[in-house]
Amino acid sequence: MKTAEQTLDEIIDLAASHFRVSRDDLAPDDDFFATLGIDSLKALELLSRLESHFQVELPDYEMQDVSDFRTLAERIHARLG
């Protein structure tokens, strides 16, 4: 089973790859909207990719007000167990 830190690292790696930014430019507590310069539509693309990668489903109500990588990782990690 993955640790929460491994889940967080994978999310940041996938976001960096998906949006073609340097992994070094992304930190766990970054607001991904601001850091990646994305809107809600692009965030949905990322969420869809993460759901597919981790093979989980993230209900909309759980994702409201989530805008940083750490919280996103916590929500995904909770569904992995």
Biopython code that builds the backbone (N, CA, C, O; Angstrom):
import numpy as np
from Bio.PDB.StructureBuilder import StructureBuilder

atoms = [
    (1, "MET", "N", (0.843, -1.195, 0.000)),
    (1, "MET", "CA", (0.000, 0.000, 0.000)),
    (1, "MET", "C", (0.880, 1.247, 0.000)),
    (1, "MET", "O", (1.909, 1.302, 0.674)),
    (2, "LYS", "N", (0.465, 2.219, -0.750)),
    (2, "LYS", "CA", (1.211, 3.476, -0.835)),
    (2, "LYS", "C", (1.062, 4.286, 0.438)),
    (2, "LYS", "O", (0.053, 4.203, 1.138)),
    (3, "THR", "N", (2.091, 5.071, 0.720)),
    (3, "THR", "CA", (1.987, 6.026, 1.817)),
    (3, "THR", "C", (1.331, 7.296, 1.273)),
    (3, "THR", "O", (1.240, 7.493, 0.061)),
    (4, "ALA", "N", (0.882, 8.141, 2.177)),
    (4, "ALA", "CA", (0.283, 9.410, 1.772)),
    (4, "ALA", "C", (1.304, 10.269, 1.019)),
    (4, "ALA", "O", (0.951, 10.975, 0.075)),
    (5, "GLU", "N", (2.570, 10.203, 1.443)),
    (5, "GLU", "CA", (3.621, 10.979, 0.767)),
    (5, "GLU", "C", (3.848, 10.474, -0.656)),
    (5, "GLU", "O", (4.073, 11.273, -1.565)),
    (6, "GLN", "N", (3.792, 9.168, -0.858)),
    (6, "GLN", "CA", (3.946, 8.618, -2.202)),
    (6, "GLN", "C", (2.800, 9.062, -3.099)),
    (6, "GLN", "O", (3.008, 9.389, -4.267)),
    (7, "THR", "N", (1.598, 9.072, -2.553)),
    (7, "THR", "CA", (0.435, 9.535, -3.310)),
    (7, "THR", "C", (0.620, 10.998, -3.692)),
    (7, "THR", "O", (0.375, 11.377, -4.837)),
    (8, "LEU", "N", (1.049, 11.815, -2.745)),
    (8, "LEU", "CA", (1.289, 13.237, -3.003)),
    (8, "LEU", "C", (2.340, 13.421, -4.087)),
    (8, "LEU", "O", (2.153, 14.227, -4.999)),
    (9, "ASP", "N", (3.443, 12.684, -3.999)),
    (9, "ASP", "CA", (4.505, 12.793, -5.006)),
    (9, "ASP", "C", (3.994, 12.415, -6.389)),
    (9, "ASP", "O", (4.319, 13.077, -7.375)),
    (10, "GLU", "N", (3.203, 11.361, -6.468)),
    (10, "GLU", "CA", (2.656, 10.933, -7.762)),
    (10, "GLU", "C", (1.736, 12.003, -8.348)),
    (10, "GLU", "O", (1.769, 12.264, -9.550)),
    (11, "ILE", "N", (0.919, 12.619, -7.500)),
    (11, "ILE", "CA", (0.012, 13.665, -7.968)),
    (11, "ILE", "C", (0.791, 14.847, -8.521)),
    (11, "ILE", "O", (0.464, 15.365, -9.588)),
    (12, "ILE", "N", (1.807, 15.268, -7.808)),
    (12, "ILE", "CA", (2.616, 16.396, -8.273)),
    (12, "ILE", "C", (3.345, 16.033, -9.564)),
    (12, "ILE", "O", (3.420, 16.849, -10.482)),
    (13, "ASP", "N", (3.880, 14.817, -9.642)),
    (13, "ASP", "CA", (4.544, 14.372, -10.874)),
    (13, "ASP", "C", (3.577, 14.378, -12.057)),
    (13, "ASP", "O", (3.917, 14.846, -13.144)),
    (14, "LEU", "N", (2.370, 13.856, -11.838)),
    (14, "LEU", "CA", (1.376, 13.813, -12.914)),
    (14, "LEU", "C", (0.942, 15.216, -13.336)),
    (14, "LEU", "O", (0.772, 15.485, -14.525)),
    (15, "ALA", "N", (0.763, 16.103, -12.366)),
    (15, "ALA", "CA", (0.373, 17.485, -12.690)),
    (15, "ALA", "C", (1.478, 18.171, -13.489)),
    (15, "ALA", "O", (1.198, 18.871, -14.462)),
    (16, "ALA", "N", (2.720, 17.976, -13.086)),
    (16, "ALA", "CA", (3.851, 18.579, -13.797)),
    (16, "ALA", "C", (3.907, 18.069, -15.235)),
    (16, "ALA", "O", (4.099, 18.840, -16.175)),
    (17, "SER", "N", (3.737, 16.776, -15.387)),
    (17, "SER", "CA", (3.767, 16.172, -16.717)),
    (17, "SER", "C", (2.587, 16.648, -17.566)),
    (17, "SER", "O", (2.769, 17.035, -18.720)),
    (18, "HIS", "N", (1.396, 16.621, -17.004)),
    (18, "HIS", "CA", (0.192, 16.989, -17.737)),
    (18, "HIS", "C", (0.225, 18.434, -18.222)),
    (18, "HIS", "O", (-0.185, 18.729, -19.345)),
    (19, "PHE", "N", (0.715, 19.329, -17.373)),
    (19, "PHE", "CA", (0.719, 20.754, -17.721)),
    (19, "PHE", "C", (2.080, 21.247, -18.200)),
    (19, "PHE", "O", (2.289, 22.442, -18.408)),
    (20, "ARG", "N", (3.000, 20.299, -18.369)),
    (20, "ARG", "CA", (4.332, 20.604, -18.916)),
    (20, "ARG", "C", (5.046, 21.713, -18.147)),
    (20, "ARG", "O", (5.507, 22.701, -18.718)),
    (21, "VAL", "N", (5.119, 21.516, -16.843)),
    (21, "VAL", "CA", (5.889, 22.437, -16.000)),
    (21, "VAL", "C", (6.938, 21.622, -15.251)),
    (21, "VAL", "O", (6.829, 20.400, -15.144)),
    (22, "SER", "N", (7.934, 22.297, -14.742)),
    (22, "SER", "CA", (8.975, 21.613, -14.000)),
    (22, "SER", "C", (8.435, 21.108, -12.671)),
    (22, "SER", "O", (7.734, 21.829, -11.961)),
    (23, "ARG", "N", (8.761, 19.884, -12.347)),
    (23, "ARG", "CA", (8.355, 19.292, -11.057)),
    (23, "ARG", "C", (8.869, 20.145, -9.902)),
    (23, "ARG", "O", (8.216, 20.248, -8.863)),
    (24, "ASP", "N", (10.030, 20.751, -10.082)),
    (24, "ASP", "CA", (10.642, 21.580, -9.038)),
    (24, "ASP", "C", (9.861, 22.856, -8.758)),
    (24, "ASP", "O", (10.051, 23.483, -7.716)),
    (25, "ASP", "N", (8.986, 23.246, -9.678)),
    (25, "ASP", "CA", (8.182, 24.463, -9.497)),
    (25, "ASP", "C", (6.911, 24.217, -8.699)),
    (25, "ASP", "O", (6.173, 25.157, -8.406)),
    (26, "LEU", "N", (6.647, 22.964, -8.345)),
    (26, "LEU", "CA", (5.419, 22.625, -7.645)),
    (26, "LEU", "C", (5.721, 22.134, -6.237)),
    (26, "LEU", "O", (6.600, 21.297, -6.031)),
    (27, "ALA", "N", (4.975, 22.669, -5.270)),
    (27, "ALA", "CA", (5.144, 22.279, -3.868)),
    (27, "ALA", "C", (3.805, 21.753, -3.338)),
    (27, "ALA", "O", (2.748, 22.125, -3.846)),
    (28, "PRO", "N", (3.852, 20.888, -2.317)),
    (28, "PRO", "CA", (2.627, 20.264, -1.801)),
    (28, "PRO", "C", (1.520, 21.236, -1.401)),
    (28, "PRO", "O", (0.341, 20.939, -1.592)),
    (29, "ASP", "N", (1.881, 22.380, -0.854)),
    (29, "ASP", "CA", (0.859, 23.309, -0.367)),
    (29, "ASP", "C", (0.502, 24.397, -1.375)),
    (29, "ASP", "O", (-0.234, 25.330, -1.051)),
    (30, "ASP", "N", (1.020, 24.281, -2.593)),
    (30, "ASP", "CA", (0.689, 25.242, -3.645)),
    (30, "ASP", "C", (-0.777, 25.141, -4.036)),
    (30, "ASP", "O", (-1.351, 24.054, -4.102)),
    (31, "ASP", "N", (-1.365, 26.296, -4.290)),
    (31, "ASP", "CA", (-2.689, 26.355, -4.894)),
    (31, "ASP", "C", (-2.492, 25.997, -6.366)),
    (31, "ASP", "O", (-1.862, 26.752, -7.107)),
    (32, "PHE", "N", (-3.022, 24.857, -6.793)),
    (32, "PHE", "CA", (-2.723, 24.428, -8.157)),
    (32, "PHE", "C", (-3.350, 25.309, -9.215)),
    (32, "PHE", "O", (-2.847, 25.358, -10.338)),
    (33, "PHE", "N", (-4.432, 26.011, -8.900)),
    (33, "PHE", "CA", (-5.002, 26.952, -9.870)),
    (33, "PHE", "C", (-3.996, 28.064, -10.160)),
    (33, "PHE", "O", (-3.740, 28.390, -11.320)),
    (34, "ALA", "N", (-3.433, 28.639, -9.112)),
    (34, "ALA", "CA", (-2.489, 29.743, -9.272)),
    (34, "ALA", "C", (-1.147, 29.272, -9.821)),
    (34, "ALA", "O", (-0.611, 29.872, -10.752)),
    (35, "THR", "N", (-0.609, 28.210, -9.250)),
    (35, "THR", "CA", (0.719, 27.741, -9.635)),
    (35, "THR", "C", (0.757, 27.252, -11.079)),
    (35, "THR", "O", (1.711, 27.518, -11.811)),
    (36, "LEU", "N", (-0.286, 26.536, -11.479)),
    (36, "LEU", "CA", (-0.328, 26.008, -12.838)),
    (36, "LEU", "C", (-0.990, 26.976, -13.824)),
    (36, "LEU", "O", (-0.932, 26.775, -15.038)),
    (37, "GLY", "N", (-1.616, 28.020, -13.292)),
    (37, "GLY", "CA", (-2.300, 28.976, -14.154)),
    (37, "GLY", "C", (-3.477, 28.346, -14.887)),
    (37, "GLY", "O", (-3.672, 28.575, -16.080)),
    (38, "ILE", "N", (-4.265, 27.544, -14.155)),
    (38, "ILE", "CA", (-5.373, 26.827, -14.788)),
    (38, "ILE", "C", (-6.716, 27.329, -14.284)),
    (38, "ILE", "O", (-6.815, 27.974, -13.241)),
    (39, "ASP", "N", (-7.746, 27.011, -15.060)),
    (39, "ASP", "CA", (-9.114, 27.330, -14.651)),
    (39, "ASP", "C", (-9.798, 26.040, -14.211)),
    (39, "ASP", "O", (-9.176, 24.978, -14.183)),
    (40, "SER", "N", (-11.064, 26.136, -13.874)),
    (40, "SER", "CA", (-11.769, 24.960, -13.357)),
    (40, "SER", "C", (-11.885, 23.846, -14.397)),
    (40, "SER", "O", (-11.902, 22.670, -14.032)),
    (41, "LEU", "N", (-11.964, 24.188, -15.670)),
    (41, "LEU", "CA", (-12.036, 23.166, -16.711)),
    (41, "LEU", "C", (-10.737, 22.363, -16.769)),
    (41, "LEU", "O", (-10.761, 21.137, -16.878)),
    (42, "LYS", "N", (-9.617, 23.054, -16.697)),
    (42, "LYS", "CA", (-8.309, 22.376, -16.689)),
    (42, "LYS", "C", (-8.147, 21.550, -15.412)),
    (42, "LYS", "O", (-7.542, 20.478, -15.435)),
    (43, "ALA", "N", (-8.684, 22.047, -14.309)),
    (43, "ALA", "CA", (-8.618, 21.286, -13.054)),
    (43, "ALA", "C", (-9.413, 19.990, -13.187)),
    (43, "ALA", "O", (-9.003, 18.956, -12.659)),
    (44, "LEU", "N", (-10.546, 20.036, -13.888)),
    (44, "LEU", "CA", (-11.329, 18.820, -14.119)),
    (44, "LEU", "C", (-10.561, 17.820, -14.981)),
    (44, "LEU", "O", (-10.657, 16.611, -14.768)),
    (45, "GLU", "N", (-9.805, 18.319, -15.947)),
    (45, "GLU", "CA", (-8.953, 17.439, -16.760)),
    (45, "GLU", "C", (-7.948, 16.721, -15.865)),
    (45, "GLU", "O", (-7.746, 15.512, -15.982)),
    (46, "LEU", "N", (-7.324, 17.481, -14.975)),
    (46, "LEU", "CA", (-6.353, 16.896, -14.056)),
    (46, "LEU", "C", (-7.023, 15.869, -13.152)),
    (46, "LEU", "O", (-6.491, 14.777, -12.951)),
    (47, "LEU", "N", (-8.176, 16.210, -12.612)),
    (47, "LEU", "CA", (-8.898, 15.275, -11.744)),
    (47, "LEU", "C", (-9.246, 13.986, -12.475)),
    (47, "LEU", "O", (-9.117, 12.895, -11.919)),
    (48, "SER", "N", (-9.676, 14.109, -13.694)),
    (48, "SER", "CA", (-10.017, 12.933, -14.488)),
    (48, "SER", "C", (-8.786, 12.054, -14.690)),
    (48, "SER", "O", (-8.858, 10.829, -14.585)),
    (49, "ARG", "N", (-7.674, 12.687, -14.978)),
    (49, "ARG", "CA", (-6.429, 11.931, -15.157)),
    (49, "ARG", "C", (-6.011, 11.241, -13.852)),
    (49, "ARG", "O", (-5.559, 10.096, -13.864)),
    (50, "LEU", "N", (-6.166, 11.940, -12.743)),
    (50, "LEU", "CA", (-5.803, 11.357, -11.445)),
    (50, "LEU", "C", (-6.734, 10.204, -11.082)),
    (50, "LEU", "O", (-6.284, 9.181, -10.565)),
    (51, "GLU", "N", (-8.029, 10.364, -11.348)),
    (51, "GLU", "CA", (-8.976, 9.279, -11.080)),
    (51, "GLU", "C", (-8.593, 8.033, -11.875)),
    (51, "GLU", "O", (-8.630, 6.918, -11.355)),
    (52, "SER", "N", (-8.231, 8.231, -13.116)),
    (52, "SER", "CA", (-7.834, 7.115, -13.962)),
    (52, "SER", "C", (-6.532, 6.483, -13.456)),
    (52, "SER", "O", (-6.422, 5.260, -13.380)),
    (53, "HIS", "N", (-5.569, 7.303, -13.120)),
    (53, "HIS", "CA", (-4.270, 6.808, -12.649)),
    (53, "HIS", "C", (-4.402, 5.997, -11.364)),
    (53, "HIS", "O", (-3.840, 4.908, -11.241)),
    (54, "PHE", "N", (-5.147, 6.538, -10.420)),
    (54, "PHE", "CA", (-5.279, 5.887, -9.110)),
    (54, "PHE", "C", (-6.451, 4.905, -9.051)),
    (54, "PHE", "O", (-6.622, 4.197, -8.059)),
    (55, "GLN", "N", (-7.254, 4.867, -10.113)),
    (55, "GLN", "CA", (-8.429, 4.009, -10.187)),
    (55, "GLN", "C", (-9.375, 4.250, -9.006)),
    (55, "GLN", "O", (-9.782, 3.324, -8.304)),
    (56, "VAL", "N", (-9.705, 5.525, -8.819)),
    (56, "VAL", "CA", (-10.649, 5.935, -7.782)),
    (56, "VAL", "C", (-11.665, 6.879, -8.413)),
    (56, "VAL", "O", (-11.448, 7.409, -9.502)),
    (57, "GLU", "N", (-12.769, 7.077, -7.716)),
    (57, "GLU", "CA", (-13.757, 8.065, -8.128)),
    (57, "GLU", "C", (-13.845, 9.109, -7.032)),
    (57, "GLU", "O", (-14.006, 8.787, -5.855)),
    (58, "LEU", "N", (-13.738, 10.360, -7.436)),
    (58, "LEU", "CA", (-13.779, 11.468, -6.484)),
    (58, "LEU", "C", (-15.079, 12.238, -6.677)),
    (58, "LEU", "O", (-15.223, 12.972, -7.656)),
    (59, "PRO", "N", (-16.027, 12.080, -5.759)),
    (59, "PRO", "CA", (-17.293, 12.807, -5.881)),
    (59, "PRO", "C", (-17.085, 14.323, -5.826)),
    (59, "PRO", "O", (-16.197, 14.819, -5.133)),
    (60, "ASP", "N", (-17.913, 15.034, -6.561)),
    (60, "ASP", "CA", (-17.797, 16.494, -6.615)),
    (60, "ASP", "C", (-17.830, 17.127, -5.226)),
    (60, "ASP", "O", (-17.067, 18.051, -4.942)),
    (61, "TYR", "N", (-18.718, 16.626, -4.360)),
    (61, "TYR", "CA", (-18.840, 17.239, -3.031)),
    (61, "TYR", "C", (-17.548, 17.118, -2.224)),
    (61, "TYR", "O", (-17.287, 17.951, -1.356)),
    (62, "GLU", "N", (-16.742, 16.103, -2.494)),
    (62, "GLU", "CA", (-15.466, 15.954, -1.784)),
    (62, "GLU", "C", (-14.393, 16.887, -2.333)),
    (62, "GLU", "O", (-13.408, 17.182, -1.656)),
    (63, "MET", "N", (-14.592, 17.343, -3.554)),
    (63, "MET", "CA", (-13.565, 18.163, -4.198)),
    (63, "MET", "C", (-13.841, 19.659, -4.096)),
    (63, "MET", "O", (-13.003, 20.472, -4.485)),
    (64, "GLN", "N", (-15.007, 20.027, -3.576)),
    (64, "GLN", "CA", (-15.298, 21.453, -3.399)),
    (64, "GLN", "C", (-14.271, 22.056, -2.457)),
    (64, "GLN", "O", (-13.929, 21.460, -1.436)),
    (65, "ASP", "N", (-13.793, 23.210, -2.793)),
    (65, "ASP", "CA", (-12.836, 23.963, -1.983)),
    (65, "ASP", "C", (-11.453, 23.315, -1.898)),
    (65, "ASP", "O", (-10.628, 23.746, -1.092)),
    (66, "VAL", "N", (-11.182, 22.295, -2.708)),
    (66, "VAL", "CA", (-9.838, 21.706, -2.749)),
    (66, "VAL", "C", (-9.056, 22.437, -3.825)),
    (66, "VAL", "O", (-9.445, 22.441, -4.994)),
    (67, "SER", "N", (-7.949, 23.058, -3.425)),
    (67, "SER", "CA", (-7.153, 23.784, -4.412)),
    (67, "SER", "C", (-5.650, 23.597, -4.215)),
    (67, "SER", "O", (-4.854, 24.215, -4.922)),
    (68, "ASP", "N", (-5.252, 22.751, -3.260)),
    (68, "ASP", "CA", (-3.821, 22.505, -3.089)),
    (68, "ASP", "C", (-3.529, 21.017, -3.238)),
    (68, "ASP", "O", (-4.393, 20.171, -3.011)),
    (69, "PHE", "N", (-2.306, 20.721, -3.621)),
    (69, "PHE", "CA", (-1.917, 19.341, -3.890)),
    (69, "PHE", "C", (-2.023, 18.446, -2.663)),
    (69, "PHE", "O", (-2.419, 17.287, -2.778)),
    (70, "ARG", "N", (-1.675, 18.966, -1.495)),
    (70, "ARG", "CA", (-1.693, 18.145, -0.278)),
    (70, "ARG", "C", (-3.118, 17.664, 0.049)),
    (70, "ARG", "O", (-3.328, 16.487, 0.340)),
    (71, "THR", "N", (-4.088, 18.585, -0.002)),
    (71, "THR", "CA", (-5.473, 18.207, 0.293)),
    (71, "THR", "C", (-5.994, 17.245, -0.764)),
    (71, "THR", "O", (-6.695, 16.285, -0.444)),
    (72, "LEU", "N", (-5.656, 17.499, -2.013)),
    (72, "LEU", "CA", (-6.042, 16.604, -3.090)),
    (72, "LEU", "C", (-5.483, 15.200, -2.831)),
    (72, "LEU", "O", (-6.190, 14.205, -2.994)),
    (73, "ALA", "N", (-4.231, 15.129, -2.433)),
    (73, "ALA", "CA", (-3.604, 13.841, -2.135)),
    (73, "ALA", "C", (-4.289, 13.139, -0.966)),
    (73, "ALA", "O", (-4.476, 11.922, -0.995)),
    (74, "GLU", "N", (-4.660, 13.893, 0.051)),
    (74, "GLU", "CA", (-5.349, 13.307, 1.209)),
    (74, "GLU", "C", (-6.677, 12.682, 0.792)),
    (74, "GLU", "O", (-7.023, 11.589, 1.241)),
    (75, "ARG", "N", (-7.421, 13.382, -0.070)),
    (75, "ARG", "CA", (-8.711, 12.872, -0.521)),
    (75, "ARG", "C", (-8.533, 11.603, -1.361)),
    (75, "ARG", "O", (-9.278, 10.635, -1.205)),
    (76, "ILE", "N", (-7.554, 11.619, -2.237)),
    (76, "ILE", "CA", (-7.304, 10.435, -3.070)),
    (76, "ILE", "C", (-6.790, 9.285, -2.221)),
    (76, "ILE", "O", (-7.243, 8.150, -2.369)),
    (77, "HIS", "N", (-5.852, 9.571, -1.338)),
    (77, "HIS", "CA", (-5.254, 8.517, -0.500)),
    (77, "HIS", "C", (-6.315, 7.847, 0.369)),
    (77, "HIS", "O", (-6.243, 6.640, 0.600)),
    (78, "ALA", "N", (-7.284, 8.597, 0.847)),
    (78, "ALA", "CA", (-8.342, 8.041, 1.682)),
    (78, "ALA", "C", (-9.171, 7.011, 0.914)),
    (78, "ALA", "O", (-9.741, 6.101, 1.515)),
    (79, "ARG", "N", (-9.238, 7.151, -0.397)),
    (79, "ARG", "CA", (-10.020, 6.228, -1.225)),
    (79, "ARG", "C", (-9.205, 5.012, -1.671)),
    (79, "ARG", "O", (-9.769, 4.047, -2.185)),
    (80, "LEU", "N", (-7.905, 5.052, -1.482)),
    (80, "LEU", "CA", (-7.056, 3.938, -1.918)),
    (80, "LEU", "C", (-7.113, 2.742, -0.964)),
    (80, "LEU", "O", (-6.914, 1.602, -1.383)),
    (81, "GLY", "N", (-7.382, 2.999, 0.294)),
    (81, "GLY", "CA", (-7.349, 1.946, 1.286)),
    (81, "GLY", "C", (-8.585, 1.182, 1.288)),
    (81, "GLY", "O", (-8.730, 0.244, 2.072)),
]
sb = StructureBuilder()
sb.init_structure("model")
sb.init_model(0)
sb.init_chain("A")
sb.init_seg("    ")
for serial, (resi, resn, name, xyz) in enumerate(atoms, 1):
    if name == "N":
        sb.init_residue(resn, " ", resi, " ")
    sb.init_atom(name, np.array(xyz, "f"), 0.0, 1.0, " ", f" {name:<3s}", serial, name[0])
structure = sb.get_structure()
